[in-house]
Amino acid sequence: MICMATLWAKAASDLPVYGDGFVNGFRDWHWTGLDPASTEFMHSGTSSISVKPAAAWEGIYFHHPGFDTTRYESLSFWVHGGTNGGQRLQVQGLLGGANPPKDVYYRLTVPTGDWAQVTVPLASLGIDGQSNCTGFWIQLRPGGSTNVFYVDDVQLNGRAAPAEAMTSPMVSSPPAQESPIDWNVAVWCVAGALVVMTILLAWVVVMLRRSGVGSRRNLLPVPMAIAKGLGPHAGAGSRVGLVSAEFEAFADEHARQLWERMASELAEFAKQSLVQGIYSQRSRLIETQQKAQDQVTALEARLALLQLPLAERISAYEARIEELEKQLGTRDEEMRGMTEAALMLIRDRLEKAKATVPGRFN
């Protein structure tokens, strides 16, 4: 049991993105002139990010491997327009490494001569309550100044606790995050249950026979149909023998019917569990491949925006491959599968890029 106030303090903590540098796994994926340690204008600390767009739609990408935004309510940052201000900016969120949804954004105009705090609800970016957020863009849009602007003290703000929840003095510890169902384990459990039930049923039959079911000392009430068939004038010995034989036949038949029904239902359940397990594994594989393809598509989109020469493009592929190889050892099973798929796709792009320059990279 823990105090509710303590629980919400943990669940609603803010997540810093940039202070005097990128923190908590966020990285700088920009496609314009940028200095992440500028000392011209600082809101706090010793540095800020200076963004120097040469044209519209250039800016900075605060990238992070897919994470859950459920605990966060908004994105906040401080922005300064330099000596002139007037820059028209656009904030967009990304899911699964893919470009933001069309027409889902937050827009603002930077004031002149001072720092201004901007707070953007994650709901307005379409990334609230998502499990695969991969960061956000702050970019210049047309129609305003193209002068340098500055960004500082970027963070995701924790979601506030509901008022009614604070009145409860004690709650049990929150459950751990559920992991995906392992259908292989489920199928083995079903098979094990079938074996155990078969053994138990066989044991019951053996014990019934050993106990002398149908004998005079253990004779159970017989079905009415059997009793009626004896008649009032049958001899005592013949009655007992007939009752015993009829009861054993009756018990054996019902045991057989019960086992057939049980075996049929358990077999159907095992078959359905196996089919669902195969379908679930196939769905996870397709989802993993799609996420990897989205990452590669995002990388190619950034390279296309930069319009890099082929040699620099190849260097960018190689740098990304090196980065993904380093991440393999620290990922969980699901993320490792996605990372390996992305590696395979990027290596394929690299080989195709090298093939366009015969002799140089061979």
Rosetta blueprint (number, residue, H / E / L):
1 M L
2 I E
3 C E
4 M H
5 A H
6 T H
7 L H
8 W H
9 A H
10 K H
11 A H
12 A L
13 S L
14 D L
15 L E
16 P E
17 V E
18 Y E
19 G L
20 D L
21 G L
22 F E
23 V L
24 N L
25 G L
26 F L
27 R E
28 D E
29 W L
30 H L
31 W L
32 T L
33 G E
34 L E
35 D E
36 P E
37 A E
38 S E
39 T L
40 E L
41 F L
42 M L
43 H L
44 S L
45 G L
46 T L
47 S L
48 S E
49 I E
50 S E
51 V E
52 K E
53 P L
54 A L
55 A L
56 A L
57 W L
58 E L
59 G E
60 I E
61 Y E
62 F E
63 H E
64 H E
65 P E
66 G E
67 F E
68 D L
69 T L
70 T L
71 R L
72 Y E
73 E E
74 S E
75 L E
76 S E
77 F E
78 W E
79 V E
80 H E
81 G L
82 G L
83 T L
84 N L
85 G L
86 G L
87 Q L
88 R E
89 L E
90 Q E
91 V E
92 Q E
93 G E
94 L E
95 L E
96 G L
97 G L
98 A E
99 N L
100 P L
101 P L
102 K L
103 D L
104 V L
105 Y L
106 Y E
107 R E
108 L E
109 T E
110 V L
111 P L
112 T L
113 G L
114 D L
115 W E
116 A E
117 Q E
118 V E
119 T E
120 V E
121 P E
122 L H
123 A H
124 S H
125 L H
126 G L
127 I L
128 D L
129 G L
130 Q L
131 S L
132 N L
133 C E
134 T E
135 G E
136 F E
137 W E
138 I E
139 Q E
140 L E
141 R L
142 P L
143 G L
144 G L
145 S L
146 T L
147 N L
148 V L
149 F E
150 Y E
151 V E
152 D E
153 D E
154 V E
155 Q E
156 L E
157 N E
158 G E
159 R L
160 A L
161 A L
162 P L
163 A L
164 E H
165 A H
166 M H
167 T H
168 S L
169 P L
170 M E
171 V E
172 S L
173 S L
174 P L
175 P L
176 A L
177 Q L
178 E L
179 S L
180 P L
181 I L
182 D L
183 W H
184 N H
185 V H
186 A H
187 V H
188 W H
189 C H
190 V H
191 A H
192 G H
193 A H
194 L H
195 V H
196 V H
197 M H
198 T H
199 I H
200 L H
201 L H
202 A H
203 W H
204 V H
205 V H
206 V H
207 M H
208 L H
209 R H
210 R H
211 S L
212 G L
213 V L
214 G L
215 S L
216 R L
217 R L
218 N L
219 L L
220 L L
221 P L
222 V L
223 P L
224 M H
225 A H
226 I H
227 A H
228 K H
229 G L
230 L L
231 G L
232 P L
233 H L
234 A L
235 G L
236 A H
237 G H
238 S H
239 R H
240 V H
241 G H
242 L H
243 V H
244 S H
245 A H
246 E H
247 F H
248 E H
249 A H
250 F H
251 A H
252 D H
253 E H
254 H H
255 A H
256 R H
257 Q H
258 L H
259 W H
260 E H
261 R H
262 M H
263 A H
264 S H
265 E H
266 L H
267 A H
268 E H
269 F H
270 A H
271 K H
272 Q H
273 S H
274 L H
275 V H
276 Q H
277 G H
278 I H
279 Y H
280 S H
281 Q H
282 R H
283 S H
284 R H
285 L H
286 I H
287 E H
288 T H
289 Q H
290 Q H
291 K H
292 A H
293 Q H
294 D H
295 Q H
296 V H
297 T H
298 A H
299 L H
300 E H
301 A H
302 R H
303 L H
304 A H
305 L H
306 L H
307 Q L
308 L L
309 P L
310 L H
311 A H
312 E H
313 R H
314 I H
315 S H
316 A H
317 Y H
318 E H
319 A H
320 R H
321 I H
322 E H
323 E H
324 L H
325 E H
326 K H
327 Q H
328 L H
329 G H
330 T H
331 R L
332 D L
333 E H
334 E H
335 M H
336 R H
337 G H
338 M H
339 T H
340 E H
341 A H
342 A H
343 L H
344 M H
345 L H
346 I H
347 R H
348 D H
349 R H
350 L H
351 E H
352 K H
353 A H
354 K H
355 A H
356 T L
357 V L
358 P L
359 G L
360 R L
361 F L
362 N L
